[in-house]
């Protein structure tokens, strides 16, 4: 796969991710939900930290996380460029492109959304509001909206630790960018031998 094709793939995925987030941010309030199926819902939440809602504590935790993401995206970008240069397999380049587009999608939220949107609590957010955004540069929140509660109910009493408690599977809310990262990693994992072929020792 050429660098041009990888760039087109990244651009398309990034565009889908940002369009979906822009739509949710300007048409939903925090916590607003649309039930598509029993097992699939559109639920607007904002993630202030890492995956699964984890956060880095402290006043500069969010800034540290965003800066880390920026450093990581440079490394992923170099990995992609180097792989194309070395004529790596299409599986490897596609996997890296998916991971890159996903990481970039969430970085855009973290860096810019606090400036270009006001908050979504009890109101629909406005794009570039006159009164200013809900945060500052590098302190934006990641927009999540895809929710798949495949099963909900009380666990049997015999289940260790969680027996008798109400449980939802699958509980995390995520976005297109998260999906790209996940699919990219799964692609490289499943097609590991194709993505990272070992050179056979040549007899002299």
VEXDREN-2710 file (C-alpha; in Angstrom, 1 decimal):
% VEXDREN-2710
k/r/px/py/pz
1/UNK/0.0/0.0/0.0
2/UNK/1.4/3.4/-1.0
3/UNK/1.6/6.4/1.3
4/UNK/-1.1/8.1/-0.8
5/UNK/-3.6/5.3/-0.3
6/UNK/-2.8/5.2/3.4
7/UNK/-3.3/9.0/3.6
8/UNK/-6.7/8.7/1.8
9/UNK/-7.7/6.0/4.3
10/UNK/-6.7/8.1/7.3
11/UNK/-8.5/11.2/5.9
12/UNK/-11.7/9.3/5.3
13/UNK/-11.8/7.7/8.7
14/UNK/-10.8/11.0/10.4
15/UNK/-13.6/12.8/8.5
16/UNK/-16.2/10.2/9.6
17/UNK/-15.0/10.5/13.2
18/UNK/-15.1/14.3/13.3
19/UNK/-18.4/14.6/11.5
20/UNK/-20.1/12.2/13.9
21/UNK/-18.6/14.0/16.9
22/UNK/-19.6/17.4/15.5
23/UNK/-23.2/16.2/14.9
24/UNK/-23.5/14.7/18.4
25/UNK/-21.9/17.7/20.1
26/UNK/-24.3/20.2/18.4
27/UNK/-27.5/18.0/18.5
28/UNK/-27.3/16.2/21.8
29/UNK/-27.0/17.3/25.5
30/UNK/-24.8/15.4/27.9
31/UNK/-26.6/12.1/28.8
32/UNK/-29.1/12.3/26.0
33/UNK/-29.8/9.0/24.4
34/UNK/-31.5/7.5/21.4
35/UNK/-32.4/3.8/21.4
36/UNK/-31.6/2.2/18.0
37/UNK/-32.0/-1.4/19.2
38/UNK/-32.1/-2.9/22.6
39/UNK/-28.4/-3.7/22.3
40/UNK/-27.3/-0.5/20.5
41/UNK/-27.9/3.1/21.6
42/UNK/-26.5/6.5/20.8
43/UNK/-25.5/8.0/24.1
44/UNK/-23.7/11.3/24.4
45/UNK/-20.9/11.3/27.0
46/UNK/-17.6/13.1/27.3
47/UNK/-14.4/11.4/28.3
48/UNK/-12.1/13.7/30.3
49/UNK/-9.3/11.2/30.5
50/UNK/-8.0/8.0/29.0
51/UNK/-9.9/4.9/27.7
52/UNK/-12.6/3.5/29.9
53/UNK/-13.0/6.9/31.6
54/UNK/-9.8/6.7/33.6
55/UNK/-8.1/10.0/34.5
56/UNK/-4.7/11.2/35.5
57/UNK/-5.2/13.0/38.8
58/UNK/-3.9/16.5/39.5
59/UNK/-4.2/20.0/38.0
60/UNK/-2.0/19.1/35.0
61/UNK/-3.1/15.6/34.5
62/UNK/-5.2/16.4/31.5
63/UNK/-2.5/18.5/29.9
64/UNK/0.1/15.6/30.5
65/UNK/-2.2/13.1/28.8
66/UNK/-2.8/15.4/25.8
67/UNK/0.9/16.0/25.4
68/UNK/1.6/12.3/25.7
69/UNK/-0.9/11.7/22.9
70/UNK/0.8/14.2/20.7
71/UNK/4.2/12.6/21.2
72/UNK/2.6/9.2/20.5
73/UNK/1.0/10.3/17.2
74/UNK/4.4/11.5/16.0
75/UNK/5.8/8.0/16.7
76/UNK/2.9/6.3/15.0
77/UNK/3.3/8.6/12.0
78/UNK/7.0/7.8/11.7
79/UNK/6.2/4.1/12.0
80/UNK/3.7/4.5/9.1
81/UNK/6.2/6.4/6.9
82/UNK/9.0/4.0/7.6
83/UNK/6.8/1.0/6.9
84/UNK/5.7/2.4/3.5
85/UNK/9.4/3.3/2.7
86/UNK/10.4/-0.3/3.5
87/UNK/7.6/-1.6/1.3
88/UNK/5.9/-3.4/4.2
89/UNK/2.8/-5.5/3.7
90/UNK/-0.6/-3.9/3.1
91/UNK/-1.9/-5.5/6.3
92/UNK/0.7/-3.7/8.4
93/UNK/0.3/-0.3/6.7
94/UNK/-3.5/-0.6/6.9
95/UNK/-3.3/-1.5/10.6
96/UNK/-1.0/1.4/11.4
97/UNK/-3.2/3.8/9.3
98/UNK/-6.3/2.7/11.4
99/UNK/-4.4/3.3/14.7
100/UNK/-3.1/6.7/13.4
101/UNK/-6.5/7.9/12.3
102/UNK/-8.1/6.9/15.6
103/UNK/-5.4/8.5/17.7
104/UNK/-5.5/11.7/15.6
105/UNK/-9.3/11.8/16.0
106/UNK/-9.2/11.8/19.8
107/UNK/-6.2/14.3/19.8
108/UNK/-8.3/16.8/17.9
109/UNK/-11.0/16.6/20.6
110/UNK/-8.4/16.9/23.4
111/UNK/-6.6/19.9/21.8
112/UNK/-9.4/21.9/20.2
113/UNK/-12.8/21.1/21.5
114/UNK/-12.5/23.0/24.7
115/UNK/-11.9/26.2/22.6
116/UNK/-14.4/25.7/19.7
117/UNK/-17.4/24.4/21.7
118/UNK/-19.2/25.5/24.8
119/UNK/-20.4/22.9/27.3
120/UNK/-23.2/20.5/26.7
121/UNK/-24.8/20.4/30.1
122/UNK/-28.5/21.2/29.9
123/UNK/-28.0/22.8/26.4
124/UNK/-26.9/22.1/22.9
125/UNK/-23.3/23.1/22.3
126/UNK/-22.5/25.9/19.9
127/UNK/-19.7/25.8/17.4
128/UNK/-17.3/28.7/18.1
129/UNK/-19.6/30.4/20.6
130/UNK/-19.2/34.2/21.1
131/UNK/-18.8/33.7/24.9
132/UNK/-15.9/31.3/24.3
133/UNK/-15.4/27.6/24.8
134/UNK/-15.8/25.4/27.9
135/UNK/-12.1/25.1/28.3
136/UNK/-8.7/26.1/27.0
137/UNK/-6.4/24.7/24.4
138/UNK/-5.2/21.2/25.2
139/UNK/-8.0/20.7/27.8
140/UNK/-10.8/19.5/25.5
141/UNK/-13.0/16.5/26.3
142/UNK/-13.3/13.5/23.9
143/UNK/-16.8/13.0/22.6
144/UNK/-18.2/9.4/22.9
145/UNK/-21.5/8.2/21.6
146/UNK/-21.5/4.5/20.6
147/UNK/-23.1/2.3/23.4
148/UNK/-23.7/-1.4/23.1
149/UNK/-25.4/-2.7/26.3
150/UNK/-25.6/-6.3/25.0
151/UNK/-26.9/-7.7/28.2
152/UNK/-28.1/-6.2/31.5
153/UNK/-29.4/-7.9/34.6
154/UNK/-28.6/-9.2/38.0
155/UNK/-25.8/-11.7/38.2
156/UNK/-26.4/-15.0/40.0
157/UNK/-25.5/-15.1/43.7
158/UNK/-22.9/-17.8/43.0
159/UNK/-20.7/-15.5/40.9
160/UNK/-17.6/-14.5/42.9
161/UNK/-17.3/-10.9/44.1
162/UNK/-20.2/-9.5/41.9
163/UNK/-22.9/-12.1/42.7
164/UNK/-26.4/-10.5/43.1
165/UNK/-25.2/-7.1/41.6
166/UNK/-26.7/-5.4/38.6
167/UNK/-24.3/-5.8/35.6
168/UNK/-24.2/-4.5/32.1
169/UNK/-22.2/-6.2/29.3
170/UNK/-20.8/-4.3/27.3
171/UNK/-20.7/-1.0/29.3
172/UNK/-18.1/1.4/27.8
173/UNK/-19.2/4.2/25.5
174/UNK/-16.8/4.9/22.7
175/UNK/-16.5/6.7/19.3
176/UNK/-15.3/6.0/15.7
177/UNK/-11.8/6.9/16.6
178/UNK/-11.7/4.3/19.4
179/UNK/-13.1/1.7/17.0
180/UNK/-10.3/2.5/14.4
181/UNK/-7.6/2.0/17.1
182/UNK/-9.2/-1.3/18.2
183/UNK/-9.7/-2.7/14.7
184/UNK/-6.1/-1.6/13.8
185/UNK/-4.7/-3.6/16.8
186/UNK/-6.9/-6.6/16.1
187/UNK/-5.9/-6.6/12.5
188/UNK/-2.2/-6.7/13.4
189/UNK/-2.8/-9.3/16.0
190/UNK/-4.9/-11.7/13.8
191/UNK/-2.6/-11.3/10.8
192/UNK/0.6/-11.1/12.8
193/UNK/2.5/-13.4/10.5
194/UNK/1.5/-11.4/7.4
195/UNK/2.1/-8.0/9.1
196/UNK/5.5/-8.9/10.4
197/UNK/6.9/-11.6/8.1
198/UNK/10.2/-13.1/9.2
199/UNK/13.0/-13.1/6.6
200/UNK/14.1/-16.6/5.8
201/UNK/17.8/-17.2/6.3
202/UNK/19.4/-17.5/2.9
203/UNK/22.1/-20.1/2.4
204/UNK/25.4/-18.8/1.1
END
